[in-house]
Amino acid sequence: MKIKDIILSKAYTGFFFDDQKAIKAGAKKDGLFYLGKPLIDGFTTIRQKGEAISIQIILENGDIGLGECAAVQYSGTGGRDPLFLADDYIPFIDKYITPLLVGEDLNNFKEIAEKYDKLKINGKRLHTAIRYGLTQAFLSAFASIKKVTMAEIIREEYQINDKEYKAIPIFTQSGDERYDGVDKMILKEADVIPHGLINNIDEKLGRDGELLKSYIEWMRNRVLKHRVKGNYMPIIHIDVYGTIGIIFNNDIAKIVDYLTDLEKTAKPLKIRIEGPIDAGNKQETIEYLAKITKELGRKGSKLQIVADEWCNTLEDIKDFADAKAGHMLQIKTPDLGGVNNICEAILYCNKVGIGSYSGGTCNETNISAQVTTNIAIACKANQVLAKPGMGVDEAFMVVKNEMNRVIALANRKR
């Protein structure tokens, strides 16, 4: 089936672009705004509206493949590609990529996804957001052609033999609404809660970590008090953006002692801590996380470390996995570029016995969330992120409903 036309349109995401460097440096908030000057190139304010680009692939039979180019909330830092603005990149796609796509014959998803994921223009690979959206559209197009779910396309292409499609635990995120957000999660009976956005030491973590500990204690009590079902025991998963390393000067022994104290506080709920250290580069971050993971194991702790910063590309994920730098790796879907890399990353983590968390960002769209949910189901990830946005209800609805639809349809065929 050949591509007849490409239609591009500006899109909006479920959240914002935030200058992480400025926020970590202590930028103050005024409502939803951050005050002060941005520190990352391309930002005009510390927080600005999230943008994306919709790509519609028009096939010769009239079917349409839909994908959306989106980039993470914290673009331009942690080894990621620069800020992705629609007005900058729509002309680029029109000029350089559309002429290549029109007339392209769609025969094999994996083959064409890898082709465009590796494509270079003027000696440079395409921005991760473009690769992300374009390969979503390819996958959507193949599902339309074959009249099956996107999950079924992935299982066929990657030779995943399991014929049953099963639900995956969903991780909901609260953003700055860390208290009302948790109440929503308890009402929804979300599997994993609350993310928490612990990206500021003075306001959210505490100089000795006391604020985070108090928050975990509150959350544990809130779950046990208000759960409808007595067996509802969500996993607590907190993203701290390297701030624990900052307050303890990257001292492994002190960090591990603090983490085990958090574990005791969370009981009887299980707990994960994402990004306890960000060393400012990939290799040192791997080394630190591997040491923390090993030391927690030596102490008999069940707390799990989740890697995020500097674990961006498929190669990065393999390096973190091989080094056992964490118990679980976030596969931050927009950072991998082509969605084919998401498949490879989940399957690799599963193969080597490390947790596969099909994540992403609040700054995505409903379309990218639905596509990556199909992939997570097909590849049997251990956890999937509710996205886009930080409102809990909307993101949980998008991912949970897509998951239930896909599972019901694929299993009915079986």
N, C-alpha and C positions, 0 to 999 in steps of 0.2 A: 504494500500500500504506500503510495507516494504522498509527500507533503505538497499541498497546493498553495498554501499561503500561511503567513505568520502575522498575527495581530498582537500588538503591544499596547498596554494601557497602564497608566499610573495607578498604583494601589496603596492602601494604607494598612498598617499592621495593627496588632492588638495592644501595642504599648509604645514605648519611646526609645530613641537612641540616648544613652547616657554616657558622659565622659567619666569613665571610671577613675582615671588619674586624679581629676579634680575632686571627685567625691571622696576618694581615699585620703586626699590631702586636707580634708575637713570642710568642704564646701557646705554652707548652711542652707537649710530649706526654708522656703516661704510658700506654704501650701504644697502644690505639686511642682513648683519651680525650685531650681537651685540658684543661689546667688553667687556671683563672682565670674571670673573669666575662665573659659575653657582652656585645657592644657593639651588636648590632642588635636592634631592637624585636621582641618575639615569641619570641625564643630564651630558653629557660630554662637551657640549658648551651651551651657553644661548639659541641659536636657532639651531635646528637640523632638518634634513629631517623628514617629517611625514611618518609613516609606518602603514600598516594594514595587515590583513590576510584574504585572500579569502577562503571561505568555500563552496565547491560544494558537495551537497548531491545527490548522484546517486541513483535513485529509481529502483526497480526491473523491471519496464516497460521501463526503459531507460530515463525517464524524469529527469531533473536536477533542484534542488532548489539552488539558489545562494544568499549568504549573505556575508557581509564583516565586519570583526571585526575592529572597528576604535575607537579611543579615542580623546578627545578634545584637542585643541591647548594648553590650559593651564592645562595640566595634572599635578597631584601630588600636587595640591593646592586647597584651598576652600573646603576641605572635600572630594576630589575626589581620585579615585584609582591611583596608581603610573604609571609612564611612561610605555607605552605599546610598546615594541619592538618585531618585528616579530621573530627574531632569538631566543629570549627567550621563546616565547609562542607557536611556532609551535611544538617543541618537547613535551611541556606540553599537548597540545591538542591531539597529536598522542598517547601519553602514557595513559592518563587518560580518555579522552572523546570519542575518536573514537571507542574503544571497546564497549562502552555503546550504541553508536548510531547504529552500524551495526546490522541489524536484528530488529531494532525498528519499530513498526507498526504505521503508521501515520493515525489516525482516526479523531482527533479533534485538530485544531490548538491551541486553548486557553489552552487545557489540556497539550499538550506536551510542549508548550512554558513556562507555569508556572512550569512544572516539572524541566526543565533544567535551568530556571532562578533561582530556589531555590536550585539547586544541590550544594552540598558541597564536596570538595575533601580535604582530610586530615583536616577536620573540618572547612574549609574556603570556602566561596562562590567564585564562579568563578569571575575573573576580569570582570568588567562591559563591556569591549570591546568584550570579548568572548561571553558573554550572548547576547550582542547586535547583533553580526554577526550571531550567531547560530540561533537565533529566526527569523532574517530576512530570513535565508535560509529555515526555516520551512514554513514561510508564502509564500515564493516564490514556494516552493514545492507543497503546497496545491493549489495555483493558477494554477500550471501546471497540477495537477491531475484533477481538476474540470473544467479546460479550461475557467477560468474567470479571471478578474483582482484581484489584491490583495485587492483593496478597497472593492470589493464585498464579499470576504472572511471575512473581518473584520466586515462588516455590518451584515452578517449572524451570525457570532460567538457572537457578542456583542449585538445582537437583536436591532439594530438601524433601526427604522421603516421607516425613510424618504427614499422614493424610488428614489428621484431625486438627482443627483450628481452635485454639484455646484463648481465654481471656488472660491479660497480663496486668499485674498490679499497676495502678495509676498513681503517679506522684503529683499532687496538687501544690500550687505555689501561691503564697499570700501577698507578696510584695510588702509594702510598708504597713498594710492592714493586718498586723501579726496576731491580733486578738479576735476581731470580728471574722477574719479569714479562717481561723481555726474553728470557730463555731460553725461556719458554713461547711467545713470539711467533715466535722463530726456529724452534722445533719445528713450530709451526702454519703457518709460512711466511706470516705476516700481511703485507699489502701495505705498511702504514704503521705505524711504531712510534715511541716507546712512550708518548707524552703526557708522562709523567714527573712531573707535579704539582710543578713548580718554583715553589712558593708561599711559600718562606721563604728569605731571603737568606743568613743565617749557616749554615744547615744544608744547603742545596741548590744555591744559586747561587754563593756566595762574594762577599766584598766587592769583589773585582776580577773576578768572573765565573770564577775559576779552577776552582771545583768543577764547574760545568756543562761547562766545556771538557774536564775530565778524564773526566766521565761520557760525553760524546759520543765521546771517543777510545776509552774502554773498550767502548762499544757497537759502534763500527765494527769493532774487533778481534774482538769476540765473534761478530758476524755472519760475518765472513770466515773465522774459525776453525771454526765449528760448522755452517754452512749445509750442507745435504745436496746441494743442487743448486748448481752453480757459477754459474748465472745468477740466483740469488736475490739481489736488490739492493733491499731495502726502502727506502722513503723515511723519513728520520728527521724526526719532527714533535714538537717540544717546546713545551709551553704554559708560559709563564713569568709569567703574571698581572701584567704590568707591572713586574716586579722589575728588569729590565735598565734601564728608564728611571730607576728609583730610584737604582741604584748609580752611574749616570753623570749624575745630575741633569738628565735629559732633553736632554743635549747630543747633537745629531744626529750630528755628526762622530765623536764617541767611540763612540756606539752603532753606527754603520755600520762603523767599524774593528773593533769587537768582533765584529759579526755576520760579517764577511768572514773573520775569524780562525776562527770556528766552522765556516764553510763549508770552509776548508782542512783543518781537523781531521777533518771528516766524510768527506772524499773517500776512496774513489770513490763513496760514497753521497751522494745528494741530501739536502738538509735544508730544513725549514721551521721558522720560529719564530713561535709564536702569541702575540699580545698583548705585544710588547716594551715598549709604553708604555700606561699607563692614566693619562690626564691628569686624571681625576676628573670629566670631563664629555664629552659627545658631540662637540661642535664642535672642541675642542682635540685630542681623541684622533684625530679624522679628519685634522686638519692635520698632526699629528706623523707619523701613519702614512703619509700621502701623501708627505711629505718624505723619510721613510726609504725608501719604495718607489722614489721617483724617484732618490735618491742611489745606491741599490744598482744601479739600471739604468745610471746614468752610469758607475759603476765596472766595469760588465760582470759583476756578480755574478749567479749563478743561484740564490742563496738566496731563498726565498720567505717573505714576511710574510703571516701569517694574522690577520685582524681578529676580535675576539671581544667584549671588554667594550664596552658602549654600542652594540653592533650587534645590537639585540634584536628590534625590530619589523620588519615589511615595509618601512615607510617608512625606518627606519634603514638597512636593508640596501641599499635603493636609493640613499640618500645616500652611504654608504661606497663603493658600486660606482661611482657617477658621479664621485666624487672620486679614484678609483683609490687608495683608502686601504688598500693591501694587494694582494697577488697573488691571495689567496683569502679568502673570507668564510665564517666559520662561521655557518650557519643553525641557531641554537640552538633546536631545534624546540619545546620547551615555552614558550619566551619569546615565540613568535609567536602564541600563542593558537590559533585555528582552524587545522587542518591545511591548509585551503585556502590559507593564507598561505605555507605551506612550498612548495606547488606554485608559487605566483606568484614566490616568492623565487628558487627554483632556476632557473626559466625566465628570470627577469630577468637573473640573473648570467650564464647561458649566452648570452643575447642580447647583452650588452654586453662579453663577452669576459673576464670575471673568474671565477676558480675558484669553484665551488659545492660547499661542504662541508656535507652534510646531517648535522649533528651532534646535539647534545642534551646529555645529562648521564648520569653514572653513576647518578643518583638517579631513574631511570625504572623501568619494569616491562617484562616480556617482551612484553606486549600492545602498549604504545606503541612498543617497538622494532620489532615485526613490522609494524605499520601504517606507520611512517615509512620502513622499508626498502622496502616496496611503492612508496611515493611517490618515493623516491630513484631506484629502478629506472625507474619510469614517466617521470620528468622528466629522466632522464639526468644526475644529479649527478656531479661529478668524484670525490667521496669520500663515504663513509658511515661513521658512528661505530659501533663495536661497543659495544653497551650492552644491559642495565644492568650496574652493578657495576664493580669494579676487578680482578676475579680473572682476567681475560684469557680463560680457557677457556670459561666460561659465556657471557659476552657475545659472543665470537666465534662460538660454537655457535649462539646464538639468531639472530644476524643472517645468518651464512653459510648456515645451513640454510634459513631463510626465503627468502633470495635464490635459492638453488639450486632450491627447490621452485617458486617463482613463475616463474622463468625456464623451467624444464622444462615446466611446465604450460601457460604462455602460448604458448611456442614450439611445443609439440605441437599446440595448436589451430590455430596458423597453418599 
